[in-house]
């Protein structure tokens, strides 16, 4: 069985999607439609902007969504998933590619999500940090012992967790994690504490946008971040999308569940190769490839 997976924030690069735009009429039309919906020419930033331009959350998230979804939509019969999943932002790409969201609605939600997250980041100093080579349970235990907000945000693969929270709490947690034997506890260059309680203002704002959006039954099960389980019911999908902003991304569990349900081949659709690497670390026997 074939699983298609979609990357999240951090996979972007200048020039992403330009070949599609130049050489595929459908892709060209979809990119121009996106410029119209967003109210600015995101294609100019994607194709010819600077790394700094592309790192702005309000640009990064729609850019990765567009690259991933337009790729999937132009694959024709080669996009034939038995199941799909996306990492954080990538969940919106997965849902759109699988027909649960229209292209227009998916893009509008991603843009609303990005703006809401940006605003939440400005309320208090917050950040994220990557932790390597400690068991999940030990990282969770140390996060719970630190005053302030600090939680496990991304369970990326065995031995790789990203923690998220208030800057002071992250600093204190990193110190304790290194003392406990972590190979690395390194702060990331991100705008704020994604997938933590710090995103509560964004969650409340996004909930209103999701409530107004029509979600259809997807063409295949969508394994969602919050519980790593397959979903096809539109109301369940909506509830999980709202919860996703403040809940951890359970990527390790997602991939393991997809494999348990029959997935033997994983295809990453979108910029970069991050998910291919994570899937390979979660299960060495899985076949992984990418389309970008």
C-alpha positions, -999 to +999 in steps of 0.1 A: +000+000+000+012+035-008+013+064+016+018+100+004+032+124+031+035+162+030+062+183+047+059+211+071+076+244+079+113+244+074+114+225+041+112+257+020+139+269-004+141+298-029+131+286-064+106+260-051+078+254-076+093+275-105+097+246-129+061+237-123+050+273-129+070+276-161+062+242-176+028+231-165-003+251-176-025+238-147+002+246-121+007+281-136-031+287-133-031+275-097-002+296-087-018+327-102-051+319-084-031+317-052-016+352-058-051+365-062-064+348-031-035+359-009-035+395-022+002+395-029+025+377-054+038+349-033+053+334-065+077+363-067+090+355-032+090+317-038+109+319-071+132+350-067+130+362-031+156+359-004+158+332+023+148+358+048+117+367+028+107+331+025+112+325+063+083+348+073+056+326+087+029+343+066+049+334+035+065+301+045+033+282+053+013+291+021+045+286+000+050+250+012+013+243+009+012+256-026+043+236-038+030+204-022-006+206-033+001+218-068+026+190-073-001+165-061-028+180-083-005+178-114+005+142-109-027+129-124-031+091-120+003+089-103-012+104-072-030+072-060-028+072-022-041+044+000-035+068+029-020+103+035-005+123+063+013+156+067+037+170+093+021+200+111+013+225+082+016+195+059-016+181+073-035+209+054-016+199+022-026+162+028-062+171+033-063+192+002-046+167-020-070+140-007-100+161-016-112+170+020-105+207+013-108+226-019-076+243-031-091+277-024-103+268+011-071+250+020-050+280+010-073+304+029-070+283+061-033+280+058-030+318+053-053+323+083-033+298+104+000+315+095-012+350+105-028+337+137+004+319+147+025+350+139+003+371+162+005+345+190+043+345+187+044+382+194+025+380+227+054+365+247+090+354+240+089+317+230+108+293+209+115+256+202+145+233+206+156+200+190+166+172+214+186+142+202+194+108+217+171+107+248+141+084+253+107+102+248+097+094+284+129+111+298+123+143+277+087+144+289+097+139+325+123+168+323+098+191+306+073+185+334+099+194+360+107+228+346+087+259+357+068+277+330+055+264+297+077+238+280+063+207+263+072+180+237+059+194+204+072+171+177+078+134+181+098+132+148+115+098+151+130+076+178+157+097+195+145+130+180+120+153+197+114+190+194+103+208+226+084+241+226+075+268+251+085+300+268+121+310+261+133+309+297+117+275+302+132+261+270+167+273+282+162+256+316+150+224+300+179+223+275+203+226+304+187+197+322+184+176+290+221+179+283+228+170+319+206+139+315+227+128+285+211+143+254+235+144+225+221+178+216+195+202+229+197+231+204+173+260+201+158+264+166+155+295+145+117+297+146+093+325+153+077+310+184+065+280+204+044+261+178+024+231+191+024+243+227-001+261+250+016+293+238-004+289+206-038+291+224-047+326+210-040+312+175-060+281+181-091+301+192-088+323+161-082+294+137-112+275+152-136+302+138-121+299+103-123+261+104-159+261+116-168+282+086-150+259+061-167+230+043-147+198+047-156+168+026-149+131+030-114+125+017-106+099-010-085+079+015-079+080+053-059+110+066-037+102+096-038+133+117-011+147+139-030+149+172-038+112+176-018+095+148-050+078+138-068+076+103-098+098+098-124+103+071-152+119+090-153+157+083-163+166+118-135+146+134-111+161+109-122+197+118-118+190+156-084+176+151-072+205+129-083+229+157-065+209+184-034+205+163-020+240+170-015+234+207-010+196+206+021+177+197+028+163+162+029+126+168+049+117+136+067+086+149+034+071+160+017+082+127+043+064+105+042+033+128+004+032+125+004+036+087+029+007+085+007-014+108-022-007+086-004-019+055+018+010+042+050-004+025+059+026+003+061+063+014+062+091-012+070+127+001+053+153-020+067+188-017+100+206-010+129+189+007+136+154+019+130+157+057+101+133+059+119+107+038+147+108+064+123+105+093+104+076+078+136+057+072+147+062+108+113+050+121+113+019+099+144+008+080+124-016+058+100+011+045+105+022+008+108+060+007+110+084-023+101+120-030+086+143-057+096+179-057 
